[in-house]
């Protein structure tokens, strides 16, 4: 199967509150629950073409909501971003976020039931693993017997020690350049100060730093030439391996590893094979942004997939906005040609702008050609973000996140499109606008083709750009075309990033026919996979292939030989 990942925050999914207020509490704005992922909900996600669900924000993180009556230590509001808190400021690696449970004491059982329901729906489960940093007030209330708390045996008088779990600024109080009191009676106090999660090794994190987190120590002395102390194996390595195995035992199928490149590749080289040895088939996805490290994290670090952010995503972002040429897509796959199968494509996730936001494209239809490219270019995985398929604009000013064209991960909220699609668990479409239903059908059609069509799922790839540069009726800056082939079937894919229909003539080079050992076919019948209609085209190097491609659209012409 070609992997199609549906990323969703349970906190947002299924929350039926229609009138959320800025900076609202969980009582005011409500919160989605794991139970909202009913068999019907999971079926609807699968119908979109998904093979995996990435449940974002499952592990317990710092929050301004008080759960002390359940034995959970409170967090100081000054070091929590938003009322709900960041899912990436982990407070207890061994627990499920209480916000997401119908019955807080039974929250782990609810998660295990969610995994079982997801598997019964024919979907696989992806869970976040956040290895680089934890919440400033990290404390595990559910620490397994025999394990020690992070930092429990640290020597805080040493800025760095291979035996420490944290980095310290000895004899110095944290003096954050942000509001250190918030809504609390007293300011937040931390002595000695710990280094902040975004590699800020002083006591003065600012409001643009990851000030709500502290950096974990994997044995690198960053302040003294990045010296590495990996023998004996650092204590943090053992603790993090135990956490990975704890969640793998819950029968999840993959980990999405947050900011994996901020953790030394040597840790992954040591840990991932041990997890895979005990849990064959489990996979690891790395959030990485440095192309210079891609191959190291795949070949040495044993990651299965890496984010293709600074390559394909950034390129498609520029093309959609009219700032880049569509021909630059060719450079993207060429730069990762040897590791293409390991790259995870996407157009949205929780970190990126919503396509329909005023900060990106405003019109979600502008991304349809990019969707076809991301999903159909090769055999590697594709990911969408809940609401993307409905044109969610992300233009709410929810609270901490502000009006930024993204859907908040810090606040209790109910995104309008998701709420109307969910419609009290009915998914009947009655509250969706016609345009939203149309967009959803396009996404479902494209994503399902990824696995119903062998040529897309597992076939070979041939880029037609080089043969059409400067073409008479082909604008390489706004059109992109390629061929996928498997056995006796091939699919000619043409996308149009322009708003107007494109009447184009595509040159098919002789090398295409030699590479795939294709016969020349004049006046051949092709089935267009998006519309379901058929048309007759020339598929020969001797004559141009004439096509009309809709504005902000695509054609996938399937030919049987």
N, C-alpha and C positions, 0 to 999 in steps of 0.2 A: 504493500500500500504506500502511496505517496502521502506523507503526513500533512494533515490540515489541522492547525491548532486554533482553537477558539479561546482567547484569553478573556476572563471575566472576573470581576471583583464580587464575591458573594455579598459583600456589604451593600452594593448598589443594586444587584440583581434581585428582583422580587419585592423591593421596597415600594409600597403602594402609596406613600404620602404624596399628595398632589401639591401641597403648599408648604414646601420646605422654607425655612428662614435662614438667612445668612448667619453663620457661626452657631447654628442650632445644635442643641444637645440631642442625645439619642431619644429622649422622651419627646422632644419637639419635632424631630425630623424622621424618626424611625430608622430601621436598619434591616437590610436583607439578611436572610438566614440560610444556612446550609439546607434546611428543609424545603426551601423554595425551589430547589433543584429536584422537582418531582420526576417520576418516569416520563410524564408528558413533556416537561421542560427539556429534559435531556434528549427526548426523541426529536423535538423541534430543533435543538442545536445540531443533532446529527443530520437532520434533513437539509441543513445548510451546506453539508458536505464535510463537516468536521469529523476527524478521527480521534482527536485528543481534546481534552478540556484542561486549560491551565487555570486552576482555582487560585487566584492571586490574593494573598493576605490571610492565609489560613492560620499560620503559626502566630501565637500570642505576641502582640506588640504593645508598646507604651500607649496609653490612652488617658484622656481626662475624665472618662467615665469611672465612677467609683464601684469597684467590685470587692471591697474589703470584706463584705459579709460572706463571701465565698472563699475567704482565705487568700485572696490575691492582693499583694502589696500595692498601694496607690503610687501614682507617678506625680511628680511635681509639674504643674501646668507649664512652667517656664521652659521645660525641656521636652515638651510634646508639641509637635506641629499639628495644629488643628484640634478640634474637639475629639475626633475619632483617633487621631494619631497616624503616623506613617507606618504602613505595613513592613517597611524596611528598617524600623527601629525595634528590633526583636527584644522582647522582654523576658521570654522564657522559651528556649528552644524545644522544650519537651511538652509544650501545651498548645491547645487550640484556642484561638481568640474567642473570648466569652461573648463578644458582640454577636457572633454568628450562630449562637446556640439558642434553641427554644428552651432547653433545660440546661442551665449553666453547669451544674455539677456533672451532667452527662455529656458534656461537650465532646469528649474524645470518642465516645460511642456514636455520637451523631456524625462525626467525621468518618468513622469507619463505615457507617451506613451509607454515607455519601459515596465513598469509594466503591462499595458494593453495587449501589444503584447505577453508578456511572458505567461500571463494567457490564452490568446486565443490559444496559442500553447499547452495548457494542462500542463504547468509547473508552479511551485510556486517560489516566489521571496524571497531570503534571503538577508538581508542588514546588514552591519557591524554597531555595536554600540560600540564606544570606550569610556568607562566610566572612566578610571583611569587617563588619562592625555590628555593634549591638546598642540597645538603648542605654542612655547614661546611667539609669538606675536598674540595670539588668539584675534580675534575681529569679531563679527557677523555683517556683512553688511545687513543681511536679518532678523534681530531680530524682532520677532512678536510684535505687539503693546501690551503694558502692561508688557512686560518682560524686565528684566535688564541684562546687560552684566555680564558675569562671572568676578568676582573681582571688580565690580563697587563700591560696598559698603564695601569692605574689609578694615581692619585696618592693613596696612603693617608694622606698628611698633610692631606688635605682631607676634611672630614666629608661634603660634597656637591660633586660636579662633574658637569655633564651628560656629560662624557667618561668618567666612571667607570662600571663595571658594578655596583659595590657601594657601600653606605654605610658610612662608617667612624666610629669614635670615636677620633680621633687621639691618639697618645701615651698610650694607655690599654690595658692588658691585659684580656682577657676574664676576668671574675670571676663566673662563673655561680653562681647560687644553687641548684645541684644537684651531685650527686657528679661532680666534675671528673676523677676518676681511674678509677673503675670497676674493671675487672679488669686494668688495665694497670700496668706497672712505674712509670710516671711520669704525673703529671696532664696533661691536655690543655692545650696552650699555643697561644694566638692573640694576636698583637700586630702591628699594632693590632687591637682588637676590631672586628668587623663587626656591623652592625645585624641583629637577629634577624627571621626570616621573618614573624612576626605583628605587624610594624610596631613593634617595640620598639627604639627608637633610643638605647640605652645599653649599657653593658658588663655588665649584671647580670641576664640572663634567668633566670627561675625554672623550677622543674620543671613548672609549668603552661603555660609558654610553648612555642613551637615551637623550643626551644633547639637542636635538631639541625640547624636550617636558618639560612641567611642571606638577607636580603632583596635582590632585584635592583633596580637603579636604572633607571627608565624616563624620567628627566628631571624628576622632581618633587622640589622641595626641601621636604620635609615639615616641617622645623624652622623654616622662614622663610615662613610664610603659604601653604604649598602652592603656591609659585610654580612655573610650568611652563616648561621650557626644551626645546621640541620643534623648534626651528629653529636650526641644522641638525638633521637627524634624529639622535637619540642613538645611540651605538654599540650599546647593548643592543638597540635595535629591530632593527638589521641582523643581529645575531647570532641573535636569536630567530626572525626570518623565515627565516634560513638553516636553522635546526633544523626548523621547520615544513615547509619544502620537502623537506628530507632524508627525513622520514618520509612525506610525501605521495607521494614517488617510490616508496615501498615498496608502493604500490597499496592503502593503507588507504582507508576510505570516510568516516570522520568522526573528528574530535578531540573528546574531552571535556576541556574546559579548566578545570583546577583553580583555584578561587578567582579566577575571571576578573574579578570586580569590584574586586580589589585591584590590578589593572593598569589604567592609564588607558584610557578608551574610545577616546582618540585613537590609541593603538597598534593596537587592533583595527580601527579605521576605516582605518588605513593598511595593515595586514598582511593581513587576511582577503581583501579583493578581489584582492590579488596572488596569493595561494595559489589562489583559485578561478579566476582567469584562466588559470593554468597547469594546474589540475586541476578542470575543470568537473564539477560534481556532488558534490564533496567538501563535507561539512557540518561545522558547528561547534556544539557544545553547551556552554553556560556554566553553571558552578556559581555562582549568584548568590543572595543572600539579602535584598537591599534592594529592595522593590517600587518605590521612588522612582526606581530606575535601570533598571528593566526595559525601558522603551521606548527609552531611550538605547542600551542594549546591543543591541537588535534593529535599530532603524531607523538608528542611526548606526554602531554597532559591527559590524553585518552578521552577528550570530549568528542561527542558524536556530532554536535552541531554548534555553530557560532552565529551570532547576529550578523547579518549583512547590512549594517547601518551606514557606515561611512562610504560604502560602495553603492550598491543598488538603491537603497532607500534614499540617500541624499541626492543621487542622480535623478530618480523619478520625481522627487520633490521639486527639483529645479526645472524639470521638463514640464510638469503640470503647471507651474507658475510662469512658464514662458521664458525662463532664464537660462535654460540649457537646451542643447540640440538632442533630439532623440537618438542621433547616431552615437552619442556617448554611452548608450547602453552596451554597445559592443565592447567598450573598454572595461566595463564592469565585469562581464563574465570572463574576459581574457585575463584579467588580473588575478582571478581566483580559479582559473580553468582546471588546475590540478586538484583543487579541493572543493569544486563546485557542489558536489553531493553533500558536503558538510555545512553549507551555508543556509541559514534560515531567513527567508524573505518575509517582508511585512510592509504595510503602508501606514499602520497605526499600532501603537501600544500605549501603555499608561504614561510613558515619558514624552511621547510625541504629540504634536498638534493634531486635533481632529481635522480630517480632510474638509468637512463642511464648515469649519470655523471661518470667521472673517480674517483670521490671521494666516490661513493657508489658501484654500481654493474657493471657499464660500459655497460652491456648488459641488455636491458629492459626485455628480455624474462626470465631472472633469477627470476623476481618478479611474474610470472604467478601463481605459487603455492601459493604465499602469497596473491595475488589478490583473488583467490578462497576461501582461508581461511577467509580473511577480509569480503568478500561479502556474503559468504554462511554459516558461522559458526552459526549465530543466526538471530533473527528477527530485530535487531537494525540497524540503518542507516549506510550507506557506502558513502564515499566521494572520488572523484578523482579530480585532478588538471589539468586544461586545458593544453593539450600537453602531459600529461602522457600516454594517450592512443595511442600516435604517437611515443613514445620513445624520447621525447624532452630531449636532454642531459644537457641543462643549462650550457654549457661550454663557453659561451660568456663572454668577459670582457667588460661589458656594460658601466661602469663608476664608480659611487660611490660603487656599490656592489662588484666590482672586479671579478676575476675569482674564483668562490667559489662553483660551481656545483649547483647553484640555479638560478632561473629566477628572474631578478631584479624587485624589487618593487619601486626603487628609481629613475630609469632612463627612458627616452623615448627610446623605443626599439621595435624591431619586431622579435620575436622568429621564427626561420626558419621553424619549422614544422607547427606551427599555420598559418603562412603566406601562406605556400604552400597548406595547407588544405583549408583555406579560399578562396584562388585563385580568388581574386577580386569579392568575393561574390557568386561564382558559386558552390563551394563545389563539383566539378566534379571529384576530385581524380586524375586528370591528372598529377599533379606535385608531387604526393606522390610516394615514392619508394615502390616496392613490399613488402618489409619487414614491412614498415609502415602500409600499407593497411592490411596486415595479423595481425599485432598487434592490430590495431583498431577493426578488426572483432572479435578478441578474447575478447577484453574488452566489446564490444557491446553484444556478446553472453553471457558472464558471468553476466553482469549487468542486462540484460533483463530477464535472468532466475530467478533473485531475485524476480520478480513479476509475471512472467508467471507460475512459479512452486509453488503451494500452500505449499509444504513441506518446501521450503526455505523461502517463504514470511511469513508464520505464523506457521510453524510446530514445533514439539518438536525436541530436540537435544540429541544425545548420543555420547560421546567420546569413541573411541576404543583404545586409547593409552595404558591404564593400562593392557589390555589383550594381548598386543603385545610387551611388554618390553622384550628384549632378544630373540625375535622370531627367528626361524631358517632362514626364508627368509623374514625378515622384519627388516629394519634398523630404529629404532625409532628416530635416530638422523637426518635422512634425509627424512623420510616419516612421514606423519600424516594422520589419517583417522577418520571419524566420520559418523554418520547416522542422517538424518533428516526425519521426518515422519509426514504426515497429512492424516487423514482418511484412505483410503485403498491404499495409495501410500507411498513409502519410497525411499530415495535417499542415496546410499552409496557413500560417497565422499572420494577420496584418492588423495593426492598430493605428488609430488616427487620433492624435492629441489635439487636433484643431476642432473648433466649435462647428465648422461647416463640413458637410459631406465632401469627401475627397475622391475625385475621379482620377484614378492613378493607373499607371502602367508599370508593372514589376518585371525587372529583368531577372531571369533565372539562369545563373551561370552554368556552363558545361560541367564545371567541377562538381556541382550539386548532383548531377546525374551520374557522374563517375564515382563519387563518394558513396552514394546510396545504391549504385548499380540500377538506376531507374530507366525505364523505357520512356521515350518521348510520347506525349499524349496530346494530340490536337483535339479540340472540341470534346473534352472529357466532362462527364457529369460529376459535380462535387456537391456534397451535402454540407450546408452551412450549419454548424453545431449550435450556435446561439439562437438563431431564428427558427431552425428546423426546416428551412426552405432549401431547395436545390437550385443550382445554376450551372451553366455550361461555361467552362473556361479553357484556355490553352495552357497546357503544362509542358512546355518545351523551351529549349534555349534559343530556338530560331525565331520565336515571336514573343512579344511582351504579353504578360498576363494582365488583361484589363479588368479592373474591379472598381466598384463604388463602395467606399467604406463610410459609414455614418459618422457624423460629428461626435466627438467624444465617444467613439465606438470602436468596434473590432469585428473582424470576420475570421472564423476558424473553418476553413474549407477542407473537408475530409474527402480523400480520394482513395478508392480501392483499386489495386492493380491486379 
